[in-house]
Amino acid sequence: MAKLNDTTMSNIKGRVEEAIEPLKTGFEADGLRLEVGKVVEERLVTVNLYTSDTTCQECLLPESQMEALILHTLRKAGVEVEAVQVALIRNA
C-alpha cells in the first residue's frame, strides 16, 4: 500500500472524528471519553478511550467489540480505513 501523506492522514483523521461524534455521547454518559489518536500508513486508526474514577466499569465493552463497533461506524459513514485499534487509558 502506498504511503499516505500528511494531508491525507489529516483528512482521514478529521473524517474519523466526525463519524464517531455520535458515539461520544453514549460513552460520555458512562464516564468515558473517546478521542481519535492517530492514523498510520496502513490506514489503521487508533482511538483512545479514557476512563476515570466515575466510569461505569460494567459498561465497558471488550476491546474487540469496541473496535468492531467503531470500525462499523466508520465504514457506515464512508470512511475508508482497514482497521481500528482501541487504546484503553485508565483514570485519565
Secondary structure per residue as TSV (DSSP state, phi and psi in degrees):
chain	resnum	aa	ss	phi	psi
A	1	M	-	360.0	141.4
A	2	A	-	-68.7	148.3
A	3	K	-	-70.7	134.3
A	4	L	-	-83.9	139.1
A	5	N	-	-82.9	169.7
A	6	D	H	-60.4	-37.5
A	7	T	H	-65.1	-43.7
A	8	T	H	-63.9	-44.0
A	9	M	H	-63.9	-39.8
A	10	S	H	-65.5	-39.6
A	11	N	H	-62.9	-45.7
A	12	I	H	-62.1	-43.7
A	13	K	H	-60.3	-42.2
A	14	G	H	-63.6	-40.7
A	15	R	H	-67.8	-36.3
A	16	V	H	-64.6	-46.4
A	17	E	H	-57.8	-43.4
A	18	E	H	-65.4	-41.6
A	19	A	H	-68.2	-34.3
A	20	I	H	-88.8	-3.6
A	21	E	H	-52.3	-44.8
A	22	P	H	-62.2	-28.7
A	23	L	H	-71.4	-30.5
A	24	K	H	-58.4	-39.9
A	25	T	H	-58.9	-46.6
A	26	G	H	-64.4	-41.3
A	27	F	H	-65.9	-41.1
A	28	E	H	-62.5	-34.5
A	29	A	H	-62.2	-26.5
A	30	D	T	-96.6	8.7
A	31	G	T	83.1	21.9
A	32	L	-	-111.2	150.6
A	33	R	E	-123.3	129.9
A	34	L	E	-112.0	127.5
A	35	E	E	-139.0	145.6
A	36	V	E	-75.4	128.7
A	37	G	E	-87.0	-80.3
A	38	K	E	-147.0	164.1
A	39	V	E	-117.3	126.1
A	40	V	-	-106.6	168.9
A	41	E	T	-48.1	-40.6
A	42	E	T	-80.0	13.6
A	43	R	-	64.5	34.4
A	44	L	E	-87.9	126.3
A	45	V	E	-105.1	127.5
A	46	T	E	-98.0	129.2
A	47	V	E	-117.2	125.5
A	48	N	E	-90.1	131.6
A	49	L	E	-117.9	109.5
A	50	Y	E	-95.9	133.8
A	51	T	-	-110.0	166.0
A	52	S	-	-139.8	-177.9
A	53	D	T	-64.4	-22.2
A	54	T	T	-95.5	3.0
A	55	T	-	-66.8	136.0
A	56	C	-	-73.7	101.1
A	57	Q	G	-64.9	-32.3
A	58	E	G	-70.8	-17.6
A	59	C	G	-85.0	-13.0
A	60	L	-	-69.7	125.6
A	61	L	-	-78.7	152.7
A	62	P	-	-58.4	148.4
A	63	E	H	-54.0	-39.8
A	64	S	H	-63.5	-38.0
A	65	Q	H	-71.9	-37.1
A	66	M	H	-63.0	-44.3
A	67	E	H	-62.8	-42.7
A	68	A	H	-64.3	-41.4
A	69	L	H	-61.6	-46.9
A	70	I	H	-68.4	-41.8
A	71	L	H	-61.9	-43.7
A	72	H	H	-60.1	-44.0
A	73	T	H	-61.2	-42.7
A	74	L	H	-65.8	-46.2
A	75	R	H	-65.0	-37.8
A	76	K	H	-63.1	-32.1
A	77	A	T	-85.3	0.8
A	78	G	T	82.8	15.2
A	79	V	-	-84.6	121.6
A	80	E	-	-89.2	93.4
A	81	V	-	-127.2	154.2
A	82	E	S	-92.1	-30.5
A	83	A	E	-157.6	158.2
A	84	V	E	-125.5	137.9
A	85	Q	E	-122.8	128.2
A	86	V	E	-98.8	128.2
A	87	A	E	-106.9	112.6
A	88	L	E	-85.2	120.9
A	89	I	E	-118.0	108.2
A	90	R	T	-84.7	144.2
A	91	N	T	51.8	47.8
A	92	A	-	-97.6	360.0
